[in-house]
Amino acid sequence: MEPGRFVFAHLADAHVGAWPRSPAVRAALRESVLRALEVVERRDAEFLLVSGDLFHTPVPDPAEVAPVASALKRLVDQGRRVYVIYGSHDYVAHRTSWLDVLAAAGVFVKVAPEAVRAEGTRWTLPFQVDGRTGARIAGISGRSHGLDRDYFRSVDSEAFRAEPGFKIFQFHAAVEEYLPPGLREHVRGIRRDDLPAGCAYYAGGHIHMSYVGEGPGGGLLVNPGAVFGTSRTDVENVVRGSTHPGIVIVTVEDGRATHEFVETAPRESIRLVDVDVSGKPVAEARAELERELEATAAPGALLFPRVHGSLADGGPSALALAQVARGLGPEEGAVTWDVRDLAAPAPESEPADRDADIEGSEIAALLAETLPTSAWLVGEEGERRVRELLRELGTPRAEGQTKIEYEADRVSAARKALGIVPSPAR
């Protein structure tokens, strides 16, 4: 390491374990994260900052955690450090998460305090000192629904700001001044001035769009964006080049930071398909879907078809999207349907039931994603069974009914709804 010069890496919103019903997409996300960790090693970064949501849930599938934990452990064994804050997905109050387990195993250094504080309580910002570079690193973890905003506004960061050397602040929150136009009306964030002033680098996370800005009073502010993404919108942004899916490499020379986005997601494997079925009979709409997907499918491709419009006859489930996907022959889970804007025709004599349309579309999406192999979960009959199952499972417990009795009744009702005959007693 040259005097006054060092390199570190910054990653956020990996969401390992996302896409639970799309095995091929989930695997592509995991591989994108592993490639990002390889970049840390290849670029000889002194340390790695993880600014929240490394995992999609606090306790993801161990099979998803294992390869990522192994890659992180390899970095640590090489003498690199991993500084972590929690995001809104991988933190849960009063429970142990995989981040806690890995921190206890010595893989992570947890930067931010996790104790839940009373609203408005003044608190002092703690920090870590990186032994090799002398960098001072502090942070505030993310919380769901923006519950962390008060933490920023009640922090006393004077001691941290008075520290010498290169200072880094990690956070997992939307910064209102840097929100993309389409999110400004829907996302509540912190103000830029809520961040502690005087840092040379602000390591952001939470918004799945990469951006570069300036912290309060100066200092480079970077959000890497999601490594791969967790929604069709994220995937669209990757394909269109609106974001940089991957990791950021930061070079520090004489106290000044410069950044470089290094992309690791398989942009070339992602195929977007858009099919408007407005006014088309089910048979015609299905045939068009098959043609569009056949023209797009390729070995290793991840297909994201969006089906929208109102069919001329039948409901969304009549398209039998799971069968359409199986007919293509790609890897299981490589087709991820978006049917949020797909609707059945409204009866001429009655006003359209928007809630019913939404419910039907969601059920159709569920059946498409789970690729049912049983005939009784296909088409109109499959949708009817799922609707009945949801009604039965949503039945509240009767007055005086014990928990055991209630659970037994719900299991019995669910079996009946699905047409499952109880096994004879032995």
C-alpha positions in Angstrom: 0.0 0.0 0.0 1.5 3.3 -1.1 1.6 6.1 1.6 -1.6 8.1 1.4 -3.2 5.7 -1.1 -5.5 2.7 -0.6 -8.4 1.0 -2.3 -11.7 -0.2 -0.8 -14.9 -1.7 -2.2 -18.6 -0.8 -1.6 -21.5 -3.0 -2.1 -25.2 -2.7 -1.2 -28.6 -4.4 -1.8 -27.3 -7.8 -2.8 -30.5 -9.4 -1.5 -29.1 -13.0 -1.6 -32.0 -15.4 -1.5 -34.5 -13.2 -3.4 -36.7 -14.6 -6.2 -37.7 -17.6 -4.1 -40.1 -19.0 -6.8 -37.6 -18.5 -9.6 -34.7 -20.8 -9.1 -32.7 -19.8 -12.2 -33.1 -16.1 -11.4 -32.2 -16.7 -7.8 -29.0 -18.5 -8.9 -28.1 -15.7 -11.3 -28.4 -13.1 -8.5 -26.2 -15.3 -6.2 -23.6 -15.6 -8.9 -23.6 -11.9 -9.5 -22.9 -11.3 -5.8 -20.1 -13.9 -5.9 -18.5 -12.2 -8.9 -18.7 -8.9 -7.0 -16.8 -10.4 -4.1 -14.2 -11.7 -6.6 -13.7 -8.1 -7.8 -12.8 -7.2 -4.2 -10.0 -9.7 -4.3 -8.9 -9.0 -7.9 -8.7 -5.2 -7.3 -6.8 -5.8 -4.0 -9.2 -3.8 -1.9 -8.2 -3.3 1.7 -11.7 -3.6 3.0 -15.3 -4.1 1.9 -18.3 -2.0 2.9 -21.7 -3.7 2.9 -24.3 -0.9 3.2 -27.3 -3.1 4.0 -29.5 -5.9 2.6 -26.8 -8.4 2.0 -29.6 -11.0 2.4 -33.2 -10.7 1.3 -34.5 -11.9 4.7 -33.0 -12.1 8.1 -32.9 -15.9 8.0 -32.5 -16.9 4.3 -32.0 -20.5 3.1 -28.6 -21.8 4.4 -27.9 -23.1 0.9 -28.0 -19.4 -0.3 -25.9 -18.2 2.6 -23.2 -20.8 2.4 -21.4 -19.8 -0.9 -21.6 -16.1 0.0 -20.3 -16.7 3.5 -17.5 -18.8 2.1 -16.4 -16.1 -0.3 -16.5 -13.5 2.5 -14.5 -15.8 4.8 -11.9 -16.1 2.0 -11.5 -12.3 1.9 -11.1 -12.2 5.7 -8.5 -15.0 5.5 -6.5 -12.8 3.1 -6.4 -10.1 5.7 -9.2 -7.9 4.3 -11.9 -6.5 6.5 -15.7 -6.5 5.9 -17.7 -3.6 7.6 -21.4 -4.2 7.6 -24.6 -2.3 8.5 -28.1 -3.9 8.4 -30.6 -3.0 5.8 -34.4 -3.0 6.0 -34.5 -6.6 4.8 -31.8 -8.3 6.8 -32.5 -6.8 10.2 -35.3 -7.8 12.5 -35.6 -6.5 16.1 -35.3 -9.0 19.0 -34.2 -11.9 16.8 -30.9 -13.3 15.5 -30.2 -13.0 11.8 -27.5 -14.5 9.6 -25.6 -11.2 9.8 -25.4 -11.7 13.6 -24.2 -15.3 13.1 -21.5 -14.3 10.6 -20.4 -11.3 12.8 -20.0 -13.7 15.7 -17.9 -16.0 13.5 -15.5 -13.1 12.7 -16.5 -12.6 9.1 -18.1 -9.2 9.6 -17.4 -6.2 11.7 -20.8 -4.6 12.6 -20.4 -0.9 12.3 -23.8 0.5 13.5 -25.5 0.1 16.9 -28.5 -2.1 16.6 -30.3 -1.3 19.9 -33.7 0.2 19.3 -33.8 3.7 20.9 -36.7 5.7 22.1 -37.8 8.4 19.6 -36.1 11.7 20.1 -33.4 10.2 22.4 -30.0 11.9 21.8 -27.2 9.3 21.2 -23.5 9.4 20.4 -22.4 7.9 17.0 -19.8 5.1 17.6 -17.2 4.3 15.0 -14.6 1.7 14.0 -10.9 2.4 13.1 -9.5 0.3 10.3 -6.1 -0.8 11.5 -4.2 -0.8 8.2 -5.5 2.3 6.6 -6.5 4.4 9.6 -10.0 5.1 8.1 -12.7 5.9 10.6 -16.0 4.1 9.7 -19.4 4.9 11.3 -22.9 4.2 10.2 -26.6 3.8 10.8 -28.5 0.7 9.8 -31.7 0.7 7.9 -35.1 0.0 9.1 -38.3 -0.9 7.2 -40.9 1.9 6.5 -38.3 4.6 7.1 -38.3 4.1 10.9 -34.6 5.1 10.9 -35.2 8.7 10.0 -35.4 9.8 13.6 -32.0 8.1 14.3 -30.3 10.4 11.9 -31.9 13.5 13.3 -31.1 12.7 17.0 -27.5 11.5 16.5 -24.6 13.4 18.1 -21.7 12.9 15.6 -19.3 15.6 17.0 -16.8 13.1 18.4 -16.7 11.2 15.1 -16.4 14.4 13.1 -13.5 15.5 15.3 -11.5 12.4 14.4 -8.5 12.8 12.1 -7.9 11.0 8.9 -10.3 9.6 6.2 -13.8 9.3 7.5 -16.6 7.0 6.0 -20.2 7.0 6.9 -22.4 4.0 5.9 -26.2 4.3 5.6 -29.2 2.4 4.2 -31.8 5.1 3.5 -33.2 7.1 0.6 -31.7 10.6 0.3 -34.5 12.9 -0.8 -32.2 15.1 -2.9 -31.1 12.1 -5.0 -34.3 10.1 -5.4 -35.1 9.3 -9.0 -38.1 11.3 -10.3 -40.4 8.2 -10.3 -39.8 7.6 -6.6 -40.0 11.1 -5.2 -43.8 10.9 -4.6 -43.7 7.4 -3.1 -40.6 7.1 -0.9 -39.9 9.1 2.3 -36.2 9.5 2.9 -33.7 11.5 4.9 -32.4 14.9 3.9 -28.8 15.1 2.8 -28.1 17.4 5.7 -29.3 14.7 8.1 -26.0 12.9 7.3 -23.0 13.8 9.5 -20.9 16.4 7.9 -17.2 16.2 7.4 -16.9 12.7 5.8 -14.8 12.0 2.8 -17.0 9.1 1.6 -20.7 8.4 2.1 -21.5 4.8 1.4 -25.2 4.6 0.6 -27.7 1.8 0.0 -31.4 1.0 -0.1 -32.4 2.6 -3.4 -31.9 0.0 -6.1 -30.6 2.7 -8.5 -26.9 3.7 -8.6 -26.2 7.4 -8.3 -23.3 9.7 -7.3 -23.7 12.9 -5.3 -22.1 15.0 -2.6 -22.5 14.8 1.2 -23.2 17.7 3.4 -20.3 20.1 3.2 -18.5 18.0 0.6 -17.4 14.4 0.4 -18.2 11.8 -2.3 -21.7 10.2 -1.8 -22.3 6.9 -3.8 -25.1 4.4 -4.0 -24.0 1.3 -5.9 -27.5 0.3 -6.7 -28.7 -3.3 -6.4 -26.2 -6.0 -7.4 -28.9 -7.7 -9.5 -32.3 -6.6 -8.3 -35.4 -8.0 -6.8 -38.2 -7.0 -9.1 -39.0 -6.6 -12.8 -38.5 -2.9 -12.5 -35.0 -3.5 -11.2 -34.3 -5.9 -14.1 -35.7 -3.4 -16.6 -33.3 -0.7 -15.3 -30.4 -3.2 -15.6 -31.2 -4.0 -19.2 -31.8 -0.3 -20.2 -28.5 0.7 -18.6 -30.2 3.0 -16.1 -28.2 1.6 -13.2 -24.9 -0.2 -12.6 -25.6 -3.7 -11.2 -22.5 -4.7 -9.3 -20.0 -3.2 -6.9 -18.1 0.1 -6.5 -14.3 0.3 -6.2 -13.1 3.4 -4.4 -9.5 4.7 -4.7 -8.2 7.1 -2.0 -5.2 9.3 -2.7 -4.1 12.0 -0.4 -7.5 11.9 1.4 -9.6 12.3 -1.8 -11.9 9.5 -3.1 -12.7 8.6 -6.7 -15.1 5.8 -7.7 -15.5 3.2 -10.4 -18.7 1.1 -11.0 -17.9 -2.5 -11.8 -20.9 -4.4 -13.2 -21.3 -8.1 -12.3 -24.9 -9.0 -13.3 -25.4 -11.0 -16.5 -27.1 -8.2 -18.5 -26.7 -10.2 -21.8 -28.7 -13.1 -20.4 -31.8 -11.1 -19.4 -34.6 -10.9 -22.0 -37.6 -8.7 -21.6 -40.8 -9.6 -23.4 -43.9 -7.4 -23.6 -47.2 -8.8 -24.8 -50.5 -6.9 -25.0 -53.5 -9.2 -25.0 -56.1 -6.5 -25.1 -59.3 -7.7 -26.8 -57.8 -11.1 -27.8 -59.5 -14.4 -27.1 -57.6 -16.7 -24.7 -56.5 -19.1 -27.5 -55.1 -16.3 -29.6 -53.4 -14.6 -26.7 -51.7 -17.9 -25.6 -50.5 -18.5 -29.2 -48.9 -15.1 -29.3 -47.2 -15.7 -25.9 -45.8 -18.9 -27.2 -44.5 -17.3 -30.4 -42.9 -14.3 -28.5 -41.2 -16.5 -25.9 -39.9 -19.0 -28.5 -38.4 -16.2 -30.4 -36.6 -14.9 -27.3 -35.6 -18.1 -25.5 -32.0 -19.2 -25.6 -29.7 -21.5 -23.5 -29.0 -19.8 -20.2 -31.4 -16.9 -20.9 -33.6 -15.4 -18.2 -37.0 -14.5 -19.6 -39.2 -11.8 -18.0 -42.5 -11.7 -20.0 -44.9 -8.9 -19.1 -48.5 -9.7 -20.0 -51.0 -6.9 -19.9 -54.4 -5.8 -21.1 -57.9 -7.2 -20.9 -58.7 -10.5 -22.5 -61.8 -10.9 -24.7 -62.9 -14.0 -23.0 -61.9 -16.0 -19.9 -59.8 -15.1 -16.9 -56.0 -14.8 -16.6 -55.7 -18.3 -15.3 -57.1 -19.6 -18.6 -53.8 -18.7 -20.3 -52.2 -21.6 -18.3 -48.9 -19.7 -18.2 -47.1 -22.5 -16.4 -47.7 -24.8 -19.3 -46.5 -22.1 -21.7 -43.3 -21.9 -19.8 -42.8 -25.6 -19.6 -43.4 -25.9 -23.3 -40.3 -23.8 -24.0 -38.0 -26.2 -22.3 -35.7 -23.7 -20.6 -34.2 -24.3 -17.2 -36.8 -24.5 -14.4 -37.7 -21.0 -13.1 -36.0 -19.2 -16.0 -39.4 -17.7 -17.0 -40.7 -15.1 -14.5 -44.1 -13.8 -15.4 -45.4 -10.3 -14.7 -49.2 -10.3 -14.9 -50.0 -7.4 -12.6 -51.8 -5.6 -15.4 -53.6 -8.6 -16.9 -57.3 -8.7 -16.5 -60.4 -10.6 -17.5 -63.2 -8.8 -19.4 -65.7 -7.0 -17.3 -69.3 -8.3 -17.6 -71.4 -5.9 -19.8 -74.3 -5.7 -17.4 -72.2 -5.1 -14.3 -69.4 -2.6 -13.4 -65.9 -4.0 -13.4 -64.8 -5.4 -10.0 -61.3 -4.0 -9.8 -60.5 -6.0 -6.6 -61.5 -9.2 -8.2 -59.3 -8.4 -11.2 -56.3 -7.8 -9.0 -57.0 -11.0 -7.0 -57.3 -13.0 -10.2 -54.1 -11.6 -11.6 -52.2 -12.3 -8.4 -53.5 -15.9 -8.3 -52.6 -16.4 -12.0 -49.1 -15.1 -11.2 -48.7 -17.4 -8.3 -49.8 -20.5 -10.3 -47.4 -19.4 -13.1 -44.4 -19.0 -10.8 -44.9 -22.3 -8.9 -45.3 -24.3 -12.2 -47.9 -26.7 -10.8 -47.7 -30.2 -12.1 -51.1 -31.3 -10.9 -54.0 -30.9 -13.3 -56.3 -29.6 -10.5 -54.2 -26.4 -10.2 -54.4 -25.5 -13.8 -56.8 -23.2 -15.6 -60.2 -21.9 -14.2 -60.6 -24.9 -11.9 -57.1 -24.2 -10.4 -58.0 -20.6 -9.8 -61.3 -21.6 -8.2 -59.5 -23.9 -5.8 -57.0 -21.3 -4.8 -59.7 -18.7 -4.1 -61.6 -21.2 -1.9 -58.4 -22.1 -0.1 -57.6 -18.4 0.6 -61.2 -17.9 2.0 -60.9 -21.0 4.2 -57.4 -20.0 5.6 -58.7 -16.5 6.3 -61.6 -17.7 8.5 -61.1 -16.2 12.0 -61.1 -18.4 15.1 -64.5 -18.9 16.6 -65.3 -17.7 20.2 -64.3 -20.4 22.6 -62.4 -22.4 20.0 -59.0 -23.6 21.1 -55.9 -23.0 19.0 -55.5 -26.7 18.3 -59.2 -27.0 17.3 -58.9 -24.0 15.0 -55.7 -25.3 13.3 -57.3 -28.7 12.8 -60.4 -27.1 11.2 -58.3 -25.0 8.9 -56.3 -28.0 7.8 -59.5 -30.0 7.2 -61.0 -27.1 5.2 -57.9 -26.6 3.2 -57.8 -30.3 2.2 -61.4 -30.1 1.2 -60.8 -27.0 -0.9 -57.9 -28.7 -2.7 -59.8 -31.9 -3.2 -57.3 -33.9 -1.1 -58.9 -37.0 0.4 -57.6 -37.8 3.9 -55.6 -41.0 4.2 -57.4 -43.9 5.9 -56.5 -44.4 9.5 -54.0 -47.1 10.2 
